[in-house]
Amino acid sequence: MILPSTDSVIDEYLNASVYMMTSRTEGLPMVLLEAQGCGLPILAFNCETGPAEIVNNNIDGYLIDCFKVDEMALKLQELCTDADKKKGIREKMREKTFGILT
């Protein structure tokens, strides 16, 4: 579902269960920092710069090789169906960010 723009971005993060970034090029993706601050597991393409500086692969999210859309879909499905895995990642995110935004 695509939602309209909002002035309450933090509320949207807090209502989400996963943050997926499909960019194939990035600088410093502030959205990943915001999502982390809200304790969201992150799923992102491991583009040349950006996500790998923020996400610890297989610890607080997943970095998927660029253009491997099938792998991205499998990890998203895993995060959406494995509540224990998602809970563990969320706890690691809260430890990492000290619950800054939550």
C-alpha positions as CSV (number, residue, x, y, z in Angstrom):
1,M,0.0,0.0,0.0
2,I,1.3,3.4,-0.9
3,L,0.4,6.1,1.7
4,P,0.1,9.8,1.1
5,S,2.7,12.2,2.4
6,T,2.6,13.0,6.1
7,D,4.1,15.5,8.5
8,S,4.1,12.7,11.2
9,V,7.0,10.5,9.8
10,I,8.0,9.2,13.2
11,D,4.4,8.0,13.8
12,E,4.6,6.1,10.6
13,Y,7.9,4.4,11.6
14,L,6.4,3.5,15.0
15,N,3.4,1.9,13.3
16,A,5.6,-0.1,10.8
17,S,7.1,-3.5,11.4
18,V,10.0,-3.4,8.9
19,Y,11.8,-0.7,6.9
20,M,12.7,-1.7,3.4
21,M,14.9,0.5,1.2
22,T,15.1,-0.5,-2.4
23,S,17.6,2.3,-3.5
24,R,20.4,1.1,-5.6
25,T,22.5,4.1,-5.0
26,E,22.7,6.2,-1.8
27,G,24.8,8.7,0.0
28,L,24.0,8.8,3.7
29,P,20.4,7.5,3.9
30,M,18.9,9.4,6.8
31,V,15.8,7.3,6.5
32,L,17.8,4.3,7.7
33,L,19.0,6.2,10.8
34,E,15.4,7.3,11.5
35,A,14.1,3.8,11.1
36,Q,16.8,2.5,13.4
37,G,15.9,5.0,16.0
38,C,12.4,3.7,16.0
39,G,13.6,0.1,16.4
40,L,12.7,-1.1,12.9
41,P,14.5,-4.1,11.3
42,I,16.0,-2.8,8.1
43,L,16.2,-4.5,4.7
44,A,18.3,-2.7,2.1
45,F,20.3,-3.2,-1.0
46,N,24.0,-3.1,-0.2
47,C,24.8,-0.3,-2.6
48,E,28.2,1.2,-2.9
49,T,27.8,3.6,-0.1
50,G,25.3,4.2,2.7
51,P,23.5,1.1,4.1
52,A,26.6,-0.9,5.0
53,E,27.8,2.1,7.2
54,I,24.5,1.9,9.1
55,V,23.2,-1.7,9.1
56,N,25.1,-4.7,10.6
57,N,24.1,-7.4,8.2
58,N,22.3,-10.3,9.9
59,I,22.3,-8.6,13.2
60,D,20.1,-5.5,13.0
61,G,18.9,-5.9,9.5
62,Y,19.8,-7.4,6.1
63,L,22.0,-6.1,3.3
64,I,21.1,-7.6,0.0
65,D,23.4,-7.6,-3.0
66,C,22.1,-5.0,-5.5
67,F,19.7,-6.3,-8.2
68,K,19.0,-9.5,-6.3
69,V,15.3,-8.8,-6.1
70,D,14.4,-12.4,-5.3
71,E,16.7,-12.5,-2.3
72,M,15.2,-9.2,-1.1
73,A,11.7,-10.7,-1.4
74,L,12.7,-13.8,0.6
75,K,14.2,-11.7,3.4
76,L,11.1,-9.5,3.5
77,Q,8.9,-12.6,3.7
78,E,11.2,-13.9,6.5
79,L,10.9,-10.7,8.5
80,C,7.1,-10.6,8.0
81,T,6.5,-14.2,9.1
82,D,9.1,-14.9,11.8
83,A,8.0,-12.9,14.8
84,D,10.9,-14.1,17.0
85,K,13.5,-13.0,14.5
86,K,11.8,-9.6,14.1
87,K,11.6,-9.1,17.8
88,G,15.3,-10.0,18.3
89,I,16.3,-7.5,15.6
90,R,14.1,-4.8,17.1
91,E,15.7,-5.4,20.5
92,K,19.2,-5.0,19.0
93,M,18.1,-1.8,17.3
94,R,16.9,-0.3,20.5
95,E,20.2,-1.2,22.2
96,K,22.1,0.3,19.4
97,T,20.2,3.5,19.3
98,F,19.5,3.7,23.0
99,G,15.8,4.1,22.1
100,I,16.5,7.7,20.8
101,L,13.2,8.1,19.0
102,T,11.0,5.6,20.9
